Amino acid sequence: MNEDSLKKLINVGESETLEFKSSLSDINKIVEDVSAFANSKGGKIIIGVSNSGKILGVEIGKDTIEKLTNKIVSNTEPKIYPSIRMEETNSRKIIIIEISEAEDKPVFAFGRAFKRVGKSTVKMSKEEIEKIILRRKKVYWDEQICEGASLKDIDEEKVKQFLRKATSERRLEIDENIPVKEALEKLELMKDGKLTNAAILLFGKNPQRFFLQAQV
């Protein structure tokens, strides 16, 4: 990147994809920013520039880049290997860390996951992390275990009615007289002996006990 392009980038100011750090003193925050960019759209961290965009420069020793790289790699999970380079502008040296959006999300820094919201790096909530993991595993809500539900919550007559109708109209080959548990297993509405959310929505005696609202 030539000096003019670098100045233009800095003049744009901090954004969802650009973060300024005045120095390497708060290295942990830099690692958290790496997590945030990896979990979002990717981005750049420029070290040696104030929040207002003033170029301060940073002292760079022979092993500065190596130590910074090791700090990021050893404290991110999955490990992030960003592009790190030194640039010079206004006769001052700065460091640019470039992070790509991660394919394997969420990326944790020091055991916590972060995301980018506007100009800020913020900690992701437990719910946000769970959604990302479920999306990654392609596990849909209706396939998840309905915590606290048991066969006592299933309306046996509803199951039999469905089997009778499905047998006559869809040629489903499941005997309506088999035990409810076996029927639900054949319909893939149980996992490891536990009811799924779909089982309660379809055949529950009182689905509202588990879900205040649900939409298909």
C-alpha positions in Angstrom: 0.0 0.0 0.0 1.5 3.3 -1.0 1.7 6.3 1.3 -1.2 8.2 -0.3 -3.5 5.2 -0.2 -2.6 4.6 3.5 -3.3 8.3 4.4 -6.7 8.0 2.6 -7.5 4.9 4.6 -6.6 6.6 7.9 -8.6 9.7 6.9 -11.7 7.6 6.5 -11.6 7.0 10.3 -12.6 4.1 12.4 -15.5 2.0 11.2 -17.0 -1.5 11.3 -14.0 -2.7 9.4 -11.2 -0.4 10.7 -9.7 0.1 14.2 -7.0 2.4 15.3 -4.6 1.6 18.2 -2.2 4.2 19.5 0.4 1.7 20.6 1.1 -2.0 21.4 0.6 -1.4 25.1 -2.8 -2.9 25.3 -2.1 -6.1 23.3 -5.1 -8.0 24.8 -7.5 -5.5 23.3 -5.8 -6.0 19.9 -6.4 -9.7 20.2 -10.1 -9.1 21.1 -10.4 -6.9 18.0 -9.0 -9.7 15.9 -11.8 -12.0 17.2 -14.4 -9.3 16.5 -13.3 -8.8 12.9 -13.0 -12.6 12.3 -16.5 -13.0 13.6 -17.9 -10.1 11.5 -16.9 -9.0 8.0 -13.1 -9.0 8.5 -11.1 -5.7 8.8 -7.9 -3.9 9.6 -6.2 -2.8 12.8 -3.7 0.0 12.4 -1.3 0.4 15.3 0.4 3.7 15.8 -2.6 5.9 15.0 -4.8 7.7 17.6 -8.6 7.3 17.8 -8.9 10.7 16.1 -6.7 9.5 13.2 -3.5 11.2 14.2 -0.4 9.3 13.0 1.8 8.7 16.1 4.0 5.9 15.0 5.2 3.0 17.0 8.6 1.6 17.9 9.3 -1.7 16.0 12.1 -3.9 17.1 13.5 -6.9 15.2 11.0 -9.3 16.9 8.0 -7.0 17.3 6.0 -8.5 14.5 6.8 -12.1 15.5 5.8 -11.5 19.1 2.5 -9.8 18.0 1.8 -12.8 15.7 2.4 -15.3 18.4 0.2 -13.4 20.9 -2.7 -13.5 18.4 -2.2 -17.1 17.4 -1.8 -18.5 20.9 -4.9 -16.7 22.3 -7.4 -17.2 19.6 -9.5 -20.3 19.0 -9.8 -21.4 16.3 -6.4 -20.0 15.7 -6.2 -16.9 13.6 -3.2 -16.2 11.4 -3.6 -12.6 10.3 -1.5 -10.7 7.8 0.8 -8.3 9.7 3.1 -5.8 8.1 4.9 -2.6 8.8 4.2 0.6 6.8 5.7 4.1 6.9 3.9 7.4 6.6 4.9 10.9 7.7 8.3 9.4 8.4 6.6 7.3 11.2 6.3 3.5 11.3 2.9 1.9 11.8 1.7 -1.7 12.0 -1.2 -3.0 9.9 -3.0 -6.2 10.9 -5.4 -7.5 8.3 -8.0 -10.0 9.3 -10.3 -12.0 7.0 -13.8 -13.1 8.0 -13.5 -16.5 9.5 -15.1 -19.5 7.9 -15.2 -21.4 11.2 -17.1 -19.2 13.7 -17.2 -18.2 16.4 -13.6 -17.2 17.0 -12.7 -16.8 20.7 -10.1 -14.5 22.2 -9.0 -15.5 25.8 -12.1 -17.8 25.9 -14.6 -15.1 24.9 -16.1 -14.3 21.5 -16.4 -10.7 20.2 -18.1 -9.0 17.3 -17.9 -5.6 15.6 -20.7 -3.1 16.1 -20.1 0.1 14.3 -16.7 1.4 15.6 -16.8 -0.7 18.7 -15.7 -4.2 19.6 -18.2 -5.8 22.0 -18.5 -9.2 23.7 -21.0 -11.6 22.1 -23.8 -12.9 24.2 -24.2 -16.6 25.0 -27.3 -16.7 22.8 -25.4 -15.2 19.9 -22.7 -17.8 20.2 -25.2 -20.6 20.4 -27.0 -19.4 17.3 -23.7 -19.3 15.3 -22.7 -22.8 16.5 -26.2 -24.2 15.6 -26.0 -22.5 12.2 -22.5 -23.9 11.6 -23.7 -27.4 12.5 -26.9 -26.9 10.4 -29.0 -28.0 13.4 -32.4 -26.4 13.1 -34.6 -25.2 15.9 -37.3 -27.9 15.4 -34.6 -30.6 15.6 -33.3 -29.5 18.9 -34.2 -31.3 22.2 -37.1 -29.9 24.0 -35.7 -29.5 27.5 -38.0 -30.8 30.3 -40.4 -32.6 27.9 -41.3 -36.3 28.3 -43.7 -38.8 26.7 -46.3 -37.7 29.3 -46.5 -34.4 27.4 -47.5 -36.2 24.2 -51.1 -36.6 23.2 -51.2 -40.3 22.2 -54.5 -40.0 20.3 -53.0 -37.1 18.1 -50.2 -39.5 17.2 -52.6 -42.3 16.2 -54.8 -39.9 14.2 -51.8 -38.7 12.3 -50.6 -42.2 11.6 -54.0 -43.3 10.3 -54.2 -40.3 8.0 -50.6 -40.5 6.8 -51.1 -44.3 6.1 -54.2 -43.7 4.0 -53.2 -40.5 2.2 -49.4 -40.7 2.1 -48.9 -44.5 2.3 -46.8 -44.1 5.4 -45.9 -47.6 6.6 -46.1 -47.2 10.4 -48.6 -49.2 12.3 -50.9 -46.9 14.3 -50.9 -49.4 17.2 -47.2 -49.4 17.9 -46.0 -47.7 21.1 -45.9 -43.9 20.9 -42.2 -43.8 21.6 -41.5 -46.1 18.7 -43.7 -44.1 16.4 -42.0 -40.8 17.3 -38.6 -42.4 16.8 -39.6 -43.6 13.3 -40.9 -40.1 12.5 -37.4 -38.8 13.7 -39.1 -36.7 16.4 -36.9 -38.1 19.2 -33.1 -37.9 19.6 -31.2 -40.1 22.1 -34.5 -40.9 23.8 -35.6 -37.2 24.2 -38.4 -35.3 22.5 -37.6 -32.7 19.9 -39.2 -29.3 19.7 -41.1 -30.5 16.6 -42.6 -33.4 18.6 -44.1 -31.1 21.1 -45.4 -28.6 18.5 -47.0 -31.4 16.5 -48.3 -33.8 19.2 -48.0 -32.0 22.5 -50.9 -31.9 24.9 -50.0 -28.3 25.8 -47.3 -26.9 23.6 -47.7 -23.4 25.2 -46.1 -24.8 28.3 -42.8 -25.0 26.5 -43.2 -22.3 23.8 -45.0 -19.0 24.3 -44.9 -18.5 20.5 -43.6 -20.4 17.5 -44.0 -19.7 13.8 -43.6 -21.9 10.7 
